[in-house]
Amino acid sequence: MDETVAEYIRRTVLKIPRDEIKTMLQTWGFLSEAQLQTLNFHQTKDYVSQEVVQLCEDNSADIKQAAVLDIIYNHIYPNKRMWSVYQMNKSGEETEFFDLTDFKKKFKRRLQTALKNVTINFREYEDNAIWIRIAWGTPYKKPNQYKTSYVVYHSQTPYVFISASVIRSTLPLLCQALVVASNYHDIREMELRSHCLNSLKDIVFKRYSQTFQTYYPRPLQERNVTSENVDLRIIHENKNEKERILRVNREVFGDGPQPKLEFAQYKLETTFKSNPTLDVSDIKEPFRCLVKFSSPHLLESLKSLAPAGLADAPLSPLLTCIPQKARNYFKIRERKGFFPGSFVSP
């Protein structure tokens, strides 16, 4: 067995939590049950990893088997990677029968034609998800197994989830291969990113329910109050306001936990609102800018703004409809100012 393969297997085993090493090796299926019985999983992880490498040496493991173990690890721990969502489009509305064998053949041929030194591995899962692992090389260097790209493609859908390697120049090649293999016309990034792959799936597959309504707070009516009950009235109004905020927030965001989204981006196009004496309002060319939101848990952060007193309730639809509009590019146009904005398809 090649030393590079042996070291890669050792490092992969070291990443696995101790109490899950045996289960993951059983899922891998490369080592027999009799071989697994010889391992002492109560030893240090370094010792166990060395023993696993020795057994793989006896079985003449190659990079293909090592890559399968890495795919299994990333499938169980997808949150270790940053994922981006891409959407593919067809030139027409026709639907085609999906052939997995044909998809694999076209994908590999496209990448290997463009770049000789590249290793590609596939693994299918029960939810129609195809996991693809790509290790990139150069015309003069072998593929670097530690700088891999991962693709999760659900057949019969236009959505692809990509966790790219640090080699950004390989991303166009990867996108071209996906378009050709899946018989689509083009592909584009949806500007949704997160470590939580399942949350991104919930958003684009509409498995996340959320009520989107626009509320207009009623102005407070002036009432005659006496000094004796002013404190009680303030307490009562504060309580009612808190209850209103919680109710509106619940109706907008729902009762359940929010999908874990870490990044969202808008293309904003607006005209200026200014004093008539200024010349800015006479400019016909709209003002364009890019608005980015990022947080360890973006939607939960937005949900907490109103109850924390940091924003009025309800929040602008610009913020609350991020999951609803996730299936399109974000392009916002407001004719009279920035907020509230309205979404317009590009």
Secondary structure, DSSP 8 states (H G I E B T S, - for coil): --HHHHHHHHHHHHHS-GGGHHHHHHHH-SS-HHHHHT--TTS-HHHHHHHHHHHHHHTT--HHHHHHHHHHHHHH-GGGS-EEEEEEE-SSS------HHHHHHHHHHHHHHH-SSEEEEEEE-TTSEEEEEEEE-BTTB---TTSEEEEEEETTSSEEEEE--S-GGGHHHHHHHHHHHHT-SEEEEEEEEES-HHHHHHHHTT-S------------------TTTHHHHHHHHHHHHHHHHHHHHHHHH-SS------EEEEEEEE-----TTSSGGG--S-EEEEEEEE-TTHHHHHHHHTTTTSS-SS--HHHHTTTTTTTS--EEEESS-SSS--B---
